[in-house]
Amino acid sequence: MNIKELYQEIILEHGKNPRNLRKTDNFNKDAKGNNPLCGDNVHIYLKLDEKKKVEDISFEGSGCAISMASASIMTDLIKGKEEPEVKEIVNDFLGMIKENPELKSKNLKEDEKTKLMCLSGVKQYPMRVKCATLSWHTLISAIDNTQEEINTEQLG
Amino acid sequence: MSISNIKKEFPIFNNKIHNNDLVYLDSANSSQKPQSVIDRVNEFYTNEFSNTGRSVHYLAVAATNLYENTRSSIQKYINAKDKNEIVFTKGATEAINLVANTFGQKYLEQGDEILITELEHHSNYVPWHFLRQSKGIKIEFAEINDDGEITLESIEKKITSKTKLIAITHLSNVTGAVLPVKEITELAHSKGIAVLVDGCQGAPHLKLDMQDIDCDFYAISCHKMYGPTGLGVLYAKKKWLEQLPPYQGGGGMINDVKKDSITYGDLPNKYEAGTMATAQVIAFDQSIKFLEKIGIENIVKHEQELIEYGQEILRKNNSVKLIGSPKNKGAVLSFTIKGVHPHDIATILDEDGVAIRAGHHCCQILHDKLGIPASARASLGVYNTKEDLDQLNSSINNCKKIFNL
């Protein structure tokens, strides 16, 4: 596999100029995650409206191009979706990174799937999978209000 | 043995990594192994295996002799006064934990201070933190200067009447700074303070003379010295090993065991409970022989040339920033590239067969001080060449190209 398949333009671009890298005003859910071996860290802020629709999502943190791009693309794509949809998309993404060849979610449009599949290059780099999945695990932790800091070393 | 074609002693370099020659620049993490060390492990298990020190049969006696030969070789190599000042452990980490447990248990009380530095690896901080929690001791940090060095003055500044132990690295695994351990020891001893030197990086790259440094404890990691994993050495002055309590209890470390009392064995058995890493100890003798055949003076000269060359080419490479510029620098080149995270650097370099490490290198305190979450590190071994450093530089350029820098 060519290294350029991992570092596609879209990843480099999102890594350099991450979307939603800020803190949501009046957020009502949040969670922290960290990858102790790499030092990547992320803090996700969510604002859900009364119908549990994502009114705003943002993140703060630092990390490699893969982890920043993953958080950037994720936050862009989750905005405006409802909580059950969000959970379903997260599971679909994690399933794709882990083993599935493609994304199956009906809650994702084709162009959204294409964008997410740009992160599939990490499958060939087992040490880098955690970089791509950190913000996604942290998002679930925020939604479920587990109050537990996500630690990639303790995830299965 | 000539250092110029030493690579051929290491079979790992016959392999291709992603279809490229291996450029191994991660020796501060762990060094590669010469064929003689690999063969020795195999030979011991194939033809000579027995446990040591217990049975009287032929193989047991032979294995015990081989095991003790390594102890003698190490004594000679580091110029320790007594063979029994060499204690085998499972690594340098265990060597430091041994001192923290025994010295801490016997001599430290609430309010006592241990002085370490901002350069320390977690293995020379966390064991003292345990004592901070269990005994209420304090840990003080000597501060680095702008060059990433620890000077005698920075140590002196933090010594108080409460300081009981100074625990310092010999050679920083991030900035490469070589600490003036002899001078620090002299200062410490003039104030009645004991000194532990973390020699993980010092031992593979510097000439060792325990009687000259005069430190009380020196921890060695064998797998960083072209030796097997699972093995470390604690050098400790005999007076300490005699005074301190045992570390772990078990077979081999006892003298007499009764229902109501136990007495412990003589040195060094007192600190080597249970079956030790026998094959590793026996093979490590070949690592010492390997180092002796090249000669530590030649190794120092070779690595100094490389480190100067490496600094020179990386300084010329714009957007690369070297971490630390100590006057006395050992075999480590840590750096950052503006706009590329160290983990991305490491993944991209790996594609060219260039193995480096990215992260905080178990030195989070230092990275916090430097204000960076991580760095990339190219570290040298006896087998590295100028061509390896040229390849490093060219792969860094490729990395910059991928990131449009």
Interface residues (C-beta under 8 A of the other chain):
Chain A: I3 K4 L6 Y7 L12 K16 L37 C38 G39 D40 N41 S62 G63 C64 A65 I66 Y125 M127 R128 C131
Chain B: G339 V340 H341 P342 H343 D344 T347 I348 E351 A358 G359 H360 Q364 H367 P373 A374 I402 F403 N404
